[in-house]
Amino acid sequence: MTDVILTVNAGSSSIKFAAYEVGAGALRAVARGHVDDIGDDTLFAAGPADGPIERQPIDAPRGTVDHGAALRLAIDWLRRHEEGCHVVAIGHRVVHGGPDHAEPVVIDAGTLQRLRQFIPLAPLHQPHNLAGVEATLQAFPDAAQVACFDTAFHRQHPFVADAFALPRRLYDEGVRRYGFHGLSYEYVSRRLRSLAPDLASGRVIIAHLGNGASVCALRDGRSIASTMGFTALDGLPMGTRCGQLDPGVVLYLLTEKGMSADEITHLLYHESGLKGLSGVSNDMRELEASDAPEAREAIDYFVARVRREIAGLAATIGGVDAVVFAGGIGEHAWRVREQILGDMGWLGIALDREANAGNAQTVSLSDSRVAVLVIPTDEDRMIAEHTAEILGLMQPADSMPLTRLTA
């Protein structure tokens, strides 16, 4: 019987899952899958970690597959295809851990109740994250359940990066900048530490650019500041989320347009960002392929905001030694990367345009004062590592010897 850790990443319209074999203090990925477009034309895809993924549309009327049904599909597939495996633990991505959770925790009934209190702070994600916990508690009642928080990586921010200029009592009540995408940043930071320890110990800016997007400044592998704030709406424009917004706009929508709180919430979370600006799509690939001037303007706005945040975060940490791109856009949209960094010589960046167009791991010239890298993120593995570490199944990364990885 082989011990395995499952990871569950339940998002607003998709679920990602994976299985990792635990052995000799290390993890080996054995299976992976995802369920996309939940509630629409739902698609299930799964397969061995090192083999082809089989994709299968779900034969059900539109709208009948909810997150519970999607999780049952994933669990049933894992049981059928991983016979002989003993599930010892399940690690969950939980977007919001509030002000107190600075590291993963083993979930009990009290923890689950406390995490429900943060649903208003992450309404697009937290309910589905916790639904994933409840589903696997029923399916694997003897397995340990571990919550891994997207906010935990940012909990050591200095006060100036943590607070809003609001009455102090609100800060004390928890109205503060939490930051998100922490699991992605932590994974990329660990990967950079293996690839280039000298860079990882310096001043690093990581741009996690995807349907959700943010930028984070790190010093010696620790988060110093992030573009996301109290909720996952702040900072960069995203696929359907607005990003940074004058709060007066919300007041205007309330008082002059007569919109309700629910209507404004839907507008800011689902109808804004690249989708709202372009009127075409929230998918960067579709925008790049479009001839519509609004699509080009949406890309230009996205690029301008990323440039502004990189420059601002460089000031926050007193310069920059490396810029790292991750996420779907960050890893694959080379034209976007070129627009962001192509004329940033003033910051010490000399882009290797040929390497960048080939999505190489290092896309800066050899004489660039600032290294620029593309490092694919892997939140599932980060969740599995955290789960194994907290349960004593493997050493924490900080106690492991460094190993330089080849490109």
Secondary structure per residue as TSV (DSSP state, phi and psi in degrees):
chain	resnum	aa	ss	phi	psi
A	1	M	-	360.0	127.2
A	2	T	E	-98.9	129.7
A	3	D	E	-77.8	132.6
A	4	V	E	-133.5	152.5
A	5	I	E	-108.1	130.4
A	6	L	E	-97.4	146.6
A	7	T	E	-120.9	141.3
A	8	V	E	-129.9	124.2
A	9	N	E	-124.1	90.9
A	10	A	E	-95.1	111.2
A	11	G	-	-100.6	-166.3
A	12	S	S	-71.3	-32.8
A	13	S	S	-136.1	9.9
A	14	S	-	-151.0	162.1
A	15	I	E	-134.0	127.9
A	16	K	E	-108.9	142.8
A	17	F	E	-143.8	156.9
A	18	A	E	-156.0	160.5
A	19	A	E	-128.2	135.4
A	20	Y	E	-127.1	127.9
A	21	E	E	-77.7	135.7
A	22	V	E	-102.7	121.5
A	23	G	E	-164.0	137.7
A	24	A	T	53.8	38.2
A	25	G	T	69.5	17.7
A	26	A	E	-135.9	165.3
A	27	L	E	-114.1	139.9
A	28	R	E	-127.7	120.7
A	29	A	E	-66.7	132.3
A	30	V	E	-120.3	-22.0
A	31	A	E	-156.5	156.6
A	32	R	E	-156.1	159.2
A	33	G	E	-173.8	175.0
A	34	H	E	-158.1	155.1
A	35	V	E	-120.8	120.9
A	36	D	E	-113.4	158.3
A	37	D	S	53.9	48.2
A	38	I	T	-61.6	130.8
A	39	G	T	87.7	-6.2
A	40	D	S	-116.5	-123.9
A	41	D	S	-92.0	78.7
A	42	T	-	-63.5	135.3
A	43	L	E	-123.1	129.3
A	44	F	E	-107.4	134.3
A	45	A	E	-141.5	135.6
A	46	A	E	-161.4	161.7
A	47	G	E	175.4	176.5
A	48	P	E	-64.3	152.8
A	49	A	T	-60.1	-33.9
A	50	D	T	-108.1	19.3
A	51	G	S	-130.1	-175.3
A	52	P	-	-70.1	146.1
A	53	I	-	-90.8	130.0
A	54	E	E	-96.0	126.2
A	55	R	E	-105.5	138.1
A	56	Q	E	-146.3	116.9
A	57	P	E	-62.6	146.2
A	58	I	-	-86.5	121.2
A	59	D	-	-81.7	80.8
A	60	A	S	-152.3	150.9
A	61	P	-	-58.3	145.2
A	62	R	T	-56.5	134.3
A	63	G	T	91.7	-8.2
A	64	T	-	-89.1	-16.9
A	65	V	-	-94.0	109.7
A	66	D	-	-103.4	-173.7
A	67	H	H	-64.1	-36.2
A	68	G	H	-62.4	-44.8
A	69	A	H	-65.1	-39.2
A	70	A	H	-65.1	-40.1
A	71	L	H	-64.7	-39.0
A	72	R	H	-63.8	-36.7
A	73	L	H	-59.8	-45.8
A	74	A	H	-64.6	-44.5
A	75	I	H	-65.1	-43.1
A	76	D	H	-62.2	-40.7
A	77	W	H	-63.6	-45.0
A	78	L	H	-61.9	-40.3
A	79	R	H	-65.6	-38.5
A	80	R	H	-71.9	-36.9
A	81	H	H	-99.5	-9.6
A	82	E	S	-120.9	48.4
A	83	E	T	-62.8	143.6
A	84	G	T	87.8	0.8
A	85	C	E	-99.1	139.7
A	86	H	E	-109.7	113.1
A	87	V	E	-76.9	108.0
A	88	V	E	-91.4	-23.3
A	89	A	E	-160.7	154.6
A	90	I	E	-126.8	125.4
A	91	G	E	-101.9	134.5
A	92	H	E	-118.7	137.1
A	93	R	E	-78.0	121.5
A	94	V	E	-120.4	118.7
A	95	V	S	-63.7	-45.6
A	96	H	-	-116.4	122.9
A	97	G	-	-109.3	2.6
A	98	G	T	70.5	-168.4
A	99	P	T	-77.0	-15.9
A	100	D	T	-100.5	-23.9
A	101	H	-	-89.0	102.9
A	102	A	-	-104.7	5.1
A	103	E	S	-158.8	165.7
A	104	P	-	-61.5	157.1
A	105	V	E	-137.3	148.9
A	106	V	E	-75.3	132.4
A	107	I	-	-86.5	130.2
A	108	D	-	-127.1	-176.5
A	109	A	H	-61.3	-39.0
A	110	G	H	-66.2	-41.6
A	111	T	H	-61.5	-44.5
A	112	L	H	-61.3	-40.1
A	113	Q	H	-65.7	-41.7
A	114	R	H	-64.8	-37.5
A	115	L	H	-69.1	-25.9
A	116	R	H	-66.0	-24.7
A	117	Q	T	-67.7	-17.1
A	118	F	T	-95.3	5.3
A	119	I	G	-56.7	-41.5
A	120	P	G	-62.9	-21.2
A	121	L	G	-85.7	-18.0
A	122	A	S	-145.1	64.4
A	123	P	T	-67.6	-20.9
A	124	L	T	-79.6	-21.7
A	125	H	T	-123.9	-46.5
A	126	Q	H	-55.4	-43.3
A	127	P	H	-59.6	-38.6
A	128	H	H	-74.9	-35.7
A	129	N	H	-57.0	-47.1
A	130	L	H	-73.4	-29.6
A	131	A	H	-63.0	-36.0
A	132	G	H	-63.4	-39.7
A	133	V	H	-62.9	-46.9
A	134	E	H	-64.4	-37.7
A	135	A	H	-66.9	-42.3
A	136	T	H	-77.1	-25.4
A	137	L	H	-61.2	-39.4
A	138	Q	H	-72.8	-40.0
A	139	A	H	-75.7	-34.2
A	140	F	-	-131.6	71.2
A	141	P	T	-65.2	-20.7
A	142	D	T	-94.2	-5.4
A	143	A	S	-88.3	145.2
A	144	A	E	-69.3	142.5
A	145	Q	E	-115.8	129.5
A	146	V	E	-125.2	130.8
A	147	A	E	-95.5	126.5
A	148	C	E	-116.1	119.7
A	149	F	E	-97.9	137.9
A	150	D	S	-70.6	-22.7
A	151	T	S	-88.4	-18.1
A	152	A	G	-61.4	-37.8
A	153	F	G	-61.3	-22.3
A	154	H	G	-101.9	5.2
A	155	R	T	-73.1	-7.0
A	156	Q	T	-101.2	16.6
A	157	H	-	-58.0	144.9
A	158	P	-	-65.0	161.4
A	159	F	H	-54.9	-41.5
A	160	V	H	-65.4	-24.4
A	161	A	H	-95.2	-3.0
A	162	D	H	-108.3	-21.0
A	163	A	-	-107.6	157.6
A	164	F	-	-104.8	157.7
A	165	A	S	-83.1	61.5
A	166	L	S	-116.6	167.6
A	167	P	-	-50.9	137.7
A	168	R	H	-57.6	-29.1
A	169	R	H	-61.4	-32.5
A	170	L	H	-69.3	-37.8
A	171	Y	H	-61.2	-44.6
A	172	D	H	-64.0	-26.9
A	173	E	T	-83.6	-5.8
A	174	G	T	110.5	5.7
A	175	V	-	-84.6	95.8
A	176	R	S	-153.8	175.6
A	177	R	-	-85.5	113.5
A	178	Y	-	-92.6	-35.6
A	179	G	-	74.2	150.9
A	180	F	-	-138.9	-170.8
A	181	H	-	60.1	22.5
A	182	G	H	-63.0	-34.7
A	183	L	H	-65.8	-38.9
A	184	S	H	-65.3	-46.6
A	185	Y	H	-62.1	-40.6
A	186	E	H	-66.8	-41.5
A	187	Y	H	-61.7	-48.1
A	188	V	H	-63.0	-38.5
A	189	S	H	-63.6	-42.8
A	190	R	H	-63.9	-41.6
A	191	R	H	-63.4	-42.5
A	192	L	H	-64.0	-35.2
A	193	R	H	-63.0	-32.5
A	194	S	H	-76.6	-40.3
A	195	L	H	-72.9	-44.6
A	196	A	-	-148.5	81.3
A	197	P	H	-56.1	-36.1
A	198	D	H	-64.1	-42.6
A	199	L	H	-66.1	-44.1
A	200	A	H	-61.8	-28.2
A	201	S	T	-84.1	-2.8
A	202	G	S	-101.1	-144.4
A	203	R	E	-101.1	114.9
A	204	V	E	-126.1	137.7
A	205	I	E	-115.9	123.7
A	206	I	E	-110.4	127.8
A	207	A	E	-107.0	107.4
A	208	H	E	-91.9	101.3
A	209	L	E	-116.4	113.9
A	210	G	S	-156.0	-153.5
A	211	N	S	-61.1	-33.0
A	212	G	S	-103.9	139.6
A	213	A	E	-141.8	140.6
A	214	S	E	-160.8	169.5
A	215	V	E	-131.6	142.5
A	216	C	E	-133.3	138.1
A	217	A	E	-102.3	130.7
A	218	L	E	-123.6	147.4
A	219	R	E	-130.2	122.0
A	220	D	T	54.5	41.0
A	221	G	T	78.7	3.8
A	222	R	E	-111.5	138.3
A	223	S	E	-69.0	127.7
A	224	I	E	-105.9	-36.2
A	225	A	E	-160.2	151.2
A	226	S	E	-140.1	155.5
A	227	T	S	-77.7	-22.6
A	228	M	-	-82.2	152.8
A	229	G	-	-124.4	-122.5
A	230	F	S	-63.8	-37.0
A	231	T	S	-129.1	178.6
A	232	A	T	-84.1	19.7
A	233	L	T	-90.1	-23.2
A	234	D	S	-79.4	163.8
A	235	G	S	89.1	-125.2
A	236	L	S	-72.2	150.2
A	237	P	-	-65.1	145.5
A	238	M	-	-123.9	-166.3
A	239	G	S	-56.3	-52.1
A	240	T	S	-129.0	0.5
A	241	R	-	-103.0	148.8
A	242	C	-	-74.2	-31.2
A	243	G	-	76.6	-160.8
A	244	Q	S	-52.1	132.9
A	245	L	-	-148.2	133.3
A	246	D	-	-59.5	122.9
A	247	P	H	-60.7	-19.4
A	248	G	H	-63.3	-25.9
A	249	V	H	-63.9	-41.4
A	250	V	H	-65.2	-40.9
A	251	L	H	-62.3	-39.6
A	252	Y	H	-63.5	-44.6
A	253	L	H	-62.4	-34.7
A	254	L	H	-71.8	-49.2
A	255	T	H	-88.8	-37.1
A	256	E	T	-97.1	-34.5
A	257	K	S	-95.4	-10.8
A	258	G	-	68.3	24.9
A	259	M	-	-79.1	146.3
A	260	S	-	-82.3	167.0
A	261	A	H	-59.8	-40.4
A	262	D	H	-65.1	-39.8
A	263	E	H	-66.0	-41.1
A	264	I	H	-67.2	-41.2
A	265	T	H	-57.8	-46.7
A	266	H	H	-62.8	-41.9
A	267	L	H	-60.1	-48.0
A	268	L	H	-74.6	-31.8
A	269	Y	H	-90.8	-32.3
A	270	H	H	-118.5	-19.8
A	271	E	S	-119.5	7.8
A	272	S	-	-110.0	-152.6
A	273	G	H	61.0	-147.6
A	274	L	H	-60.5	-37.3
A	275	K	H	-63.2	-48.2
A	276	G	H	-68.9	-42.6
A	277	L	H	-64.7	-39.4
A	278	S	H	-88.7	-31.8
A	279	G	S	66.3	12.4
A	280	V	S	-114.0	-55.4
A	281	S	-	-169.1	159.4
A	282	N	S	-95.1	1.0
A	283	D	-	-96.1	119.0
A	284	M	H	-59.0	-34.1
A	285	R	H	-63.2	-41.2
A	286	E	H	-69.5	-35.8
A	287	L	H	-66.7	-41.4
A	288	E	H	-65.9	-29.7
A	289	A	H	-85.3	-10.0
A	290	S	-	-83.9	147.0
A	291	D	-	-92.6	-3.3
A	292	A	-	-68.6	131.2
A	293	P	H	-60.3	-30.4
A	294	E	H	-65.5	-32.0
A	295	A	H	-66.0	-43.0
A	296	R	H	-64.8	-39.9
A	297	E	H	-65.5	-36.8
A	298	A	H	-63.9	-43.4
A	299	I	H	-62.7	-44.2
A	300	D	H	-60.8	-40.0
A	301	Y	H	-65.2	-44.7
A	302	F	H	-57.7	-48.7
A	303	V	H	-60.2	-45.6
A	304	A	H	-60.1	-40.3
A	305	R	H	-68.9	-39.3
A	306	V	H	-64.1	-44.2
A	307	R	H	-58.2	-45.1
A	308	R	H	-62.7	-42.1
A	309	E	H	-70.4	-38.6
A	310	I	H	-60.7	-45.9
A	311	A	H	-63.8	-42.5
A	312	G	H	-65.1	-40.1
A	313	L	H	-70.8	-32.0
A	314	A	H	-60.8	-39.7
A	315	A	H	-65.3	-37.2
A	316	T	H	-62.1	-38.8
A	317	I	T	-104.8	12.6
A	318	G	T	73.8	37.6
A	319	G	S	114.3	-177.7
A	320	V	-	-148.5	138.6
A	321	D	S	-102.4	-26.5
A	322	A	E	-153.0	143.8
A	323	V	E	-117.7	130.7
A	324	V	E	-123.0	134.0
A	325	F	E	-106.0	137.3
A	326	A	E	-144.5	174.2
A	327	G	H	86.0	167.5
A	328	G	H	-56.5	-46.8
A	329	I	H	-72.5	-46.4
A	330	G	H	-60.1	-33.9
A	331	E	H	-86.7	-27.3
A	332	H	H	-121.1	-26.0
A	333	A	-	-87.3	80.4
A	334	W	H	-65.8	-31.7
A	335	R	H	-65.4	-37.6
A	336	V	H	-65.0	-44.6
A	337	R	H	-59.1	-41.6
A	338	E	H	-64.4	-40.7
A	339	Q	H	-62.8	-38.1
A	340	I	H	-68.7	-43.9
A	341	L	H	-112.7	-6.5
A	342	G	T	-58.5	-28.4
A	343	D	T	-123.8	36.2
A	344	M	-	-99.6	35.4
A	345	G	G	-59.7	-31.1
A	346	W	G	-61.7	-23.5
A	347	L	G	-93.4	-2.9
A	348	G	T	97.1	12.8
A	349	I	-	-100.8	123.8
A	350	A	-	-118.7	105.6
A	351	L	B	-81.0	133.8
A	352	D	-	-87.9	100.5
A	353	R	H	-65.9	-33.9
A	354	E	H	-68.6	-46.4
A	355	A	H	-63.1	-39.0
A	356	N	H	-63.9	-43.5
A	357	A	H	-64.7	-24.0
A	358	G	T	-92.9	6.8
A	359	N	T	53.4	42.0
A	360	A	-	-68.1	166.5
A	361	Q	S	-69.2	-43.2
A	362	T	B	-108.3	123.1
A	363	V	-	-118.8	14.8
A	364	S	B	-104.3	155.4
A	365	L	-	-70.3	158.2
A	366	S	T	-62.8	-26.5
A	367	D	T	-97.9	11.2
A	368	S	-	-69.3	130.6
A	369	R	S	-67.3	-27.9
A	370	V	S	-113.4	124.5
A	371	A	E	-76.9	141.6
A	372	V	E	-123.6	123.4
A	373	L	E	-126.2	155.6
A	374	V	E	-116.4	115.0
A	375	I	-	-125.3	109.8
A	376	P	-	-58.3	133.1
A	377	T	-	-84.6	161.3
A	378	D	-	-150.8	82.5
A	379	E	H	-63.9	-33.6
A	380	D	H	-60.7	-46.4
A	381	R	H	-64.9	-37.5
A	382	M	H	-62.5	-41.2
A	383	I	H	-62.2	-44.1
A	384	A	H	-63.8	-41.3
A	385	E	H	-64.6	-45.5
A	386	H	H	-59.4	-43.4
A	387	T	H	-62.7	-44.6
A	388	A	H	-65.1	-39.4
A	389	E	H	-67.5	-44.9
A	390	I	H	-69.3	-25.6
A	391	L	T	-93.0	2.9
A	392	G	T	74.3	22.7
A	393	L	S	-89.3	-13.2
A	394	M	S	-157.3	161.2
A	395	Q	-	-69.1	146.5
A	396	P	-	-59.9	149.4
A	397	A	G	-58.6	-35.5
A	398	D	G	-65.5	-19.6
A	399	S	G	-99.3	-0.3
A	400	M	S	-88.0	147.3
A	401	P	-	-66.1	146.4
A	402	L	-	-73.3	140.6
A	403	T	-	-131.4	119.7
A	404	R	-	-73.2	130.0
A	405	L	-	-99.3	147.5
A	406	T	-	-82.7	153.6
A	407	A	-	-69.7	360.0
